[in-house]
């Protein structure tokens, strides 16, 4: 009976997690396609787009995480049958999404100044600044799209966002082709065209998802007319209280990897190139446990909201096991294909050899990364968002980065030392999250989503 329950739970998590993983992979592909197509314009444009995207991600992640504060509220309210709270949470999520776009959009106006302060050449910083600033009008659309997506996922509806992101990838390729290179009667705008295409794609995603929801009447059972209740400070504060720690948690993780890239850059061009290759491969495989993380958060939240805490605890363990299992396969691929995978990125033999020497370390990194991703999802489904932020702070900034610096520069391990530091930091984060789930997991959770009855 126990194994049957585990199999049933695994199928439910896969039904939620696989479409979300594909959605995340599709979202990641948008940036990859932009980089590839801009690379055919020139080296300056390629570098400017890469730097601009670095600043975009480093700032947007705070808003994305804050919007994810909707997750436990929607999933738990849906599990308890509280449709009114589900609807109000979406409305408050949209308001918070719009509010987040103001300070983050303002930070985009400082792109050039920030990049110059990090030692980037003035011409490159100015080009990146123009690339980022042109995308400001699309920021609110992007955040609203994420709010609607989280509202759907919390109710177990994962298909619409998947199809919209896939369509957005087609739209993005066509828009880039037209605007970057000048087709269909349009002038060739180069880097500016890429920025406009990316901004247009974000608007397309938001509008398409709204139309999809309305056309299929997916709002039924999760929507009420707008009213002043959406502005209730108490309700808004609940979303923010849960979301801000998620934003900080995500920010700490993203900034840590960006800091590691800066460390690799100080070691030279070849170590930096090898680091980027390994990081791109790791980021690609990470989309799978990230999907499992979001699926597990939804499943745990639904069960906690329904008062089925023992089932929620089992879902947490199954999710952790599946995340680790998937990344074990990825780790095996990194080890067995370590000489072949870097060849897809570069023809430089020295870079390929160094990247191949990093991949076995990245294999261990993968196992811990998958576990911590799902563990964070469990805590998010419970509504326990602050512990994950604290664990990330300690794991990345007290352990990972200092160890990476020490091993890379003082123990002469170079970029391999940087990766060992990241690996050890992630191991500590994964261990702490698993321990938290074991001791204070969903079996002990108190529902946070029913606050508007």
N, C-alpha and C positions, 0 to 999 in steps of 0.2 A: 504493500500500500504506500509505503514511504517513497519507494523509487517511482511508483506511478505518479504520485503527487509532484515529485521533482520533474518528471518528464512533462507533465501538464504545464507546470510553471515555466519550464524552459521554452516550450512552444509559444506560450503567451508572451514571454519576453522577446523571443525572436520576431514574433508578429509585430511588436512595437519597435524593436531595436533595429532590425534590418532596413526598413524604409527610412528611418531617421538617419542611419549611417550613410545610406546612398544620398540622402538629402544633403548631409554635411559634406560628403565628397563632391557633390555637384556645386555646392557653394564655394568650396575650395578651388574647384576647377575654374571658376570665373576669374580669379586672380591669376591663376597659372596661364590661362589663355591670353589675358591682357599682356602679361610679361613676355610671352613667346611672340606675340604679334608686334609689340612695340620694339622688341629686339631686332626686328627686320628694318626698323627705321634708322637706328644708329646706337652707338655705345652710350652716348650721353643720355639719350631718351630711355634706354634700358636701365641704366643706373638710377636715373631720376625716378622712374616708375617704381623701382625696387625700394628706394629710400622713402618715397611717398607712401607706399603701401605699409612700410614699417611704422611710420607715424600714424597712419590711418588705423591699423590694427591695435597699436598700443593705446590709442585713445578710445576707439569704438568699443573695445572689450569691456570698459567700465559701464557703458550704457547697456550693452547686451546682457552682462551679468545682472545689472539692476533689474532689468525687465524679467529675467529668470526668477525673480522673487515671486512671480505669479505661479510658478510650478506647483509648490505644495498647496497653495490656496485653491487653485483650480482642480488639481487631482484629488485632493481630500474632499472638497465640496462635492465634486462629481461622484466620488465613491459613496458619500452619505446621502446623495439624492438632493442636495441643496442647490437647485438650479439658479436661484436668485443670487447667491454668492458667486457662482460661476460667472454669471453675466456681469455683476458689478466689478468683479476682478478684471475682466477684460476691459471694461470702460476705464477703470483706474489705471490699468496697464497702458492703455493708449495715451492717457493724459501724462503719465510718467514718461512714456516714450517721447512724446512731443517736448516735454520739459527737458529731458536729457539731451535732446538735439541742440539746445541753445548753448550750454557751456562747452559741449564737445565741438560744435561747429565753430565757436569762438576760438577754441584751441587750434583749429585748423588754419586760422588766420595767422598763427604764429609759427607755421611750419618752417618757413625759411630761416627765421631767427633761431629756432630750436636746433635745426640741422647744422647751422653754422657754429652754434655753441658746442656741438659735438665734434667739431673739427672738419666738417665737410667743406669742400671747395665752394666758393660763392656762386659760380655759374651752375653747379650741380644742385645746390640748395635752392636757388631761385627757380630752376626748372621743376624741381619736386614741389615747390611751393605752389606754382601755377597749376600743376597737375592735381594737387589736393584741393585747392580753393575752388576750382571749377566743380567739384563734387559736393560742395556744401548744400546746395538745394535738395539733394537726394537723401540727406541724412535722416530727416524726419520720416520719410517713406520707408527707409530701411528699418528703423526702429519699430514703426507701426507694424510692418510685415512680421517682425519677430514676435511682437505681442500677440498678433492673431495666430501665428504658428504655435506659440506656447499654449494658447487657449485651446486650440484644436488638439494638440498632443496630450494635454492634461485630461481630455475627454476620450482619449484613445483613438483619435482620428488622425492618422499620419499620412494618408495618401495624397491629399491636396497639395501640401507643401512640397512633397516629392515631385509631383508632376509640374508644379509651377517652377521649381528650381531647374528641372530638366529643360522646360521650355525657355527659361531665362538664359540658359547656356546657349541655345540656338540663337536667341535674340541678340545676345552679347557678341557672338562671333560675327553675325551679319552686320551689327552696328559698328564693330571695330573695323571690319573690312571696308565698309562704306566711308567711315569718318577718318580713319587713320591714313588710308591709302588713296582716298578720293575716287569713289566709284558711284555709279548711278547719278552722275551729274553733280556730285558734291565735291568741294575742294579737298585736297589732301591736307589734313590738319595735324598729322603726326601725333605727338604726345598729347596735345590738347584734344584731339579726336578720341584718343583712348579714354581720357577723363570724362568727356561728354558721353561716350558709349557706356562707360561703367555707371555713371549717374543715371542715365536713361534706363539701364537694366534694373537698377534698384527701384525706380518708379514703376517699371513694368511688373516686377515681382509683387509689389504691394497691391497695385490695381488688379492684377490677374487673380490674386488670392481672394480679394474682396468679391470680385465677380463670381469666382468659383463657389465661394461660401453661399452667396445669395442665390445663385442658379440652382444649386443642389439642396438649398434650404438647410444647410448644415448649422445655421444659427438657431434652429428650433431646439428648444430644450436647454439653451445656454445663453439666451439673450432676453433682455427686457428693454423698453424704451429708455432713452437717456433722461436723467432727472438730476436734481441737485444732490441726490445720494452719492453719485459718482464723485462728487467733490468733498465728501465727508472727510475731514482731516484724520479721524481715527482710522477709517478704512485705508486711506492713502498711506498712513504711517505704517500700517501692518505690511503692506507690499514693500515699502522702502526698508523696513526693519529686516525683512527677509532678503531683499534684493541687494542692498548695498554690500553686505558681507560677501555675497556671491560675486559681485563686480570686483571687489577687492581681491577675492581668491583668484579669479580668472586673471586679473591684472598682474598679481604677483607672479603667477606662473608664466604668463606671456613675457613680462619684463625680464624674468630670470633667463629665459632662453635668448632674448635679445641681448642681455648683458653677456651671456656666454658667447654669442656671435661676435660681440665687440672684443672679448678676450681672444677668441680665435683670430680675429683680424690683426691683433697686435703681434701675432706669431709669424705673420707673413701671408703672401697671396696664396701659396699652395695649401698651407694649413687651413686658411679660411675657405678656400674652394672645397677641400675635402670635408670640412665641417658642414658646409651648406648642403653638400650632396647627402651626407648621412642624415642631416636634420630634415631634408625634404622627404627622404624615404621613411623616416620615423613619423613625420607628420601625416604622410599618406596612410600608413597602416593604423595610425591613431584614430582615424575617422570611424573605424569599426567599434572599438571600445567606447568611443564617445557616443555613438548611436546606442550602444548597450546601456551606457550611463543614463542617457535621457529616457530610454525605455524603462529602465529600472526605477528611475525617479517617479515616473508616471504610475507604474505598477505599485510601488510601495505606497505612494500617496493615495491611490484609489483604495487600497486595502486598509490603510490606517484610517481613512475617512469613513470606511464601512465598519470600523470597529474590529476588523480581523487582524489583530496585531501579530499573532503567531504565524499566520499566513504571510504577513508582510515581512517577518523575520526570515522565513524560508525563501521568499522572493529575493531578499537581499543576498543571502548565501548563494542562491542559484546564479544571480547576476554576477557576483564576484567570481564564481567558478567559471562562468562562461567567458567573462572578460579575460581572465588569466589563460584559459584554454586557447582562445583565439590568438592572443599575443604570443603564446608558446609556439604556435605554428608560424607566426611572423618571425619570431626569433630564429627558428630553425631555417627559414628561408634566408635570413640575413647571414647566417653562418655558412650555409651550403652554397649560396650564390654570391658570396662577398666579392669574388673576382669579376663577376659578370655585371652586377647591378650598377657599379660606378661608370661602366662603359656607356651607359645610356645618357650620361650627363656630359662627359668630356672625352676627348681623344688624348689628353695629356697623360702620359704613362705615370709620371711621378705623383700626380694628383690622384689617379685611379688607385695606385698602390697604397697611398696613405689612407684614402677613403676605405679601402678594403681592410686595412688594419683597424679601423674604427668600428666597422660593422659588428664584429663579435661583442664589443662592449655595448653597442647599441642593442644587441640581442637581449642581453640581461636587462638593459634599460627598458625594452619593450614590455617585458613581463611586469615590471613594477609600474610602468606607466598605465598599462591596461587595468591593473588592480586599483590604482589610486583614482582613475577616472570613474570607475563604477562605484567605488566607495564614496566619492564625493556626490555621485548621483543618489545613493541611498540616503545620505544625510540631507540632501536637498528635498527628496520626497518626504522625509520626516518633518522638514521645516527647521532642522538644526543646521543653519547656514554659518553661524559664527565659528564653531569649532573647526570647520574645514578651512576657513580663512586663516585662523591662528596656526593650524598645522602646516599650511603652505608657507606662511611667513617663516616659521622655524626651519622647516625642511629645506627651503630654497635659499634663504638669506643667512641663516645661522650655520647651515651645513653645506649645501650644494656649492654655492658660489665661492665661499672661502676655501673649501677643499679643492675646487677646480683651479683656483688661482695658485694655491700652494703646490698642487701636483703638476700643473702645467708649466709654472715659471720657476719654482724653487726646487723641484725634484726632476726637472729636465725631461718630463714626459710629454711636453708639448700639447698638441691638440688632443691626444689620447688622454692626458691628464685632465683636461677640461671635461671630457666625456665621462671619465671615471667619477669626477666630482658630481656631475649631473646624475649619474646612475645611483651613487650612494645617497644623494639627497632624495631622489624619487623613492628609493627603497625605504627610507625613513618615513616619508609621507604615506606610502602604501601601508606600511606596518601600523602606523598610528591610526589610520582610517579603519583598517580591519579590526584593530583592537577596540576602537570606539563602537563599531557595529556590533561586536561581540558583547561588550559590556553594557552599552547604553543604546542599543539599536532599536529597530521598529517595534520589538516586543515591549519596549518601555515607552514608546512615543505617546505624546499627548497631541491630539488633533489641533492644528492651528487654523484650519481653513474655514471654520464655521463661526464667523464673527459678526454676521449681519442679520441673524435671525431675530 
